[in-house]
Amino acid sequence: ETKDPLRVQPHLKKCFEGIAKLEFTEKKEIVGMISSEGETVPFDTTIVPADAKGMVEKWLIQVRDVMKSSLVSIIKESVEAYKNTPRKDWVIDWPGQIVLAGSQIYWTREVEE
């Protein structure tokens, strides 16, 4: 139990593969995740750890759920952007794992056609 969500930061690597830390606002709201390479993926929903009243497990479950929904949204956005953006620009515009997933989606589509 902790009232300060920032104290959990050093332990995130043990909880979530690929997340080095979470992005917090000044009000200690969680708005995204940051990889060890420094790539930031914004969350589509803000998480307010204070609402969990010190129950770390509660807001970590929210992090897991929001992480999944955010990645789905971002992958959809990146796949749509792929159609209208030169590949060399598209690769730079999106986080690495999103580029890998989007590339696989397009490769599979092209192979099946």
Disulfide bonds with the S-S distance in Angstrom:
none
